[in-house]
């Protein structure tokens, strides 16, 4: 029986000098430098991953794989529920506040994503 592997590509660049990807890395560095924010994020996200059995961290802190007993429908339904919980957690707004505190013009856009205007 074939196995199911889940993979999600969040961002990538086709060019070495891709300005948007470089800016994204800068924004991530800002977020990761805020220890209180990262603690809140990791506590929340790790709980979701464990509860939904989708790529929970192992004992070394590395994200694992989705529980093989989950059907594709359960897997994608769980992923959608995780996203809904994340969006309702207040972390999107917290992300904006961290970025704003570093001087960026950040906000939550009309579809609920973090947006940075420059």
C-alpha positions as MATLAB code, in Angstrom:
seq = 'XXXXXXXXXXXXXXXXXXXXXXXXXXXXXXXXXXXXXXXXXXXXXXXXXXXXXXXXXXXXXXXXXXXXXXXXXXXXXXXXXXXXXXXXXXXXXXXXXXXXXXXXXXXXXXXXXXXXXX';
ca = [
       0.000    0.000    0.000;
       1.402    3.444   -0.901;
       2.114    5.833    1.930;
       0.807    9.363    2.193;
       3.329   12.113    2.757;
       2.186   15.618    3.577;
       4.297   18.555    2.633;
       3.500   22.237    2.708;
       5.743   24.797    1.059;
       5.166   28.098    2.800;
       7.471   30.205    0.635;
      10.362   29.900   -1.750;
      12.304   32.010   -4.212;
      13.220   31.422   -7.820;
      15.879   34.139   -7.735;
      18.833   34.905   -5.469;
      17.860   38.572   -5.264;
      14.116   38.120   -4.691;
      13.239   41.226   -2.657;
      10.017   39.817   -1.195;
      11.694   36.649    0.056;
      14.522   38.679    1.547;
      11.988   40.892    3.321;
      10.152   37.842    4.624;
      13.390   36.565    6.143;
      13.887   39.962    7.794;
      10.346   39.850    9.228;
      10.907   36.334   10.544;
      14.105   37.481   12.236;
      12.150   40.258   13.968;
       9.517   37.796   15.184;
      12.079   35.236   16.334;
      13.959   37.863   18.308;
      10.874   38.493   20.472;
      11.168   35.764   23.107;
       7.731   36.311   24.652;
       6.036   36.151   21.256;
       7.928   33.016   20.205;
       7.169   31.278   23.494;
       3.465   32.019   23.048;
       3.549   30.900   19.400;
       5.432   27.654   20.013;
       3.301   26.713   23.008;
       0.143   27.248   20.988;
       1.389   25.628   17.760;
       3.003   22.627   19.461;
      -0.258   21.954   21.301;
      -2.188   22.016   18.016;
       0.288   19.718   16.259;
       0.115   17.191   19.080;
      -3.672   17.365   19.417;
      -4.362   16.944   15.696;
      -1.487   14.457   15.218;
      -0.107   16.543   12.371;
       3.669   16.874   12.448;
       4.196   17.116   16.222;
       7.706   17.849   17.481;
       9.940   15.018   18.538;
      12.129   14.957   21.654;
      14.873   16.868   19.778;
      12.474   19.697   18.859;
      12.154   18.738   15.185;
       8.755   18.610   13.525;
       7.757   15.066   12.686;
       5.281   13.551   10.277;
       1.514   13.312   10.287;
       0.037   10.302   12.056;
      -0.120    7.553    9.415;
      -3.498    6.379   10.717;
      -5.132    9.632    9.583;
      -7.053    9.421    6.326;
      -6.440   12.198    3.796;
      -9.834   13.680    4.707;
      -8.943   13.651    8.428;
      -5.543   15.130    7.672;
      -6.843   18.071    5.638;
      -9.810   18.632    7.940;
      -7.392   18.727   10.881;
      -5.107   21.128    9.034;
      -8.084   23.419    8.329;
      -9.143   23.274   11.987;
      -5.590   24.106   13.066;
      -5.612   27.149   10.795;
      -8.976   28.273   12.165;
      -7.754   27.922   15.732;
      -4.582   29.829   14.888;
      -6.575   32.651   13.298;
      -8.902   32.821   16.317;
      -6.090   32.700   18.888;
      -5.057   36.333   18.659;
      -1.604   35.378   17.379;
      -2.159   37.150   14.061;
      -2.745   40.391   15.909;
       0.225   39.649   18.188;
       2.395   39.161   15.099;
       1.313   42.553   13.801;
       2.147   44.179   17.141;
       5.663   42.715   17.165;
       6.272   43.939   13.615;
       4.813   47.370   14.395;
       7.048   47.675   17.462;
      10.039   47.370   15.136;
       8.787   50.291   13.054;
       7.031   48.408   10.256;
       3.642   49.392    8.853;
       1.965   46.033    9.556;
      -1.720   45.166    9.781;
      -4.153   42.278    9.384;
      -5.557   42.503    5.862;
      -9.093   41.800    4.709;
      -8.507   38.048    4.367;
      -6.909   37.709    7.810;
      -3.249   37.594    6.763;
      -0.439   39.704    8.144;
       0.467   42.404    5.647;
       3.387   44.817    5.728;
       3.138   47.975    3.654;
       6.274   49.730    2.517;
];
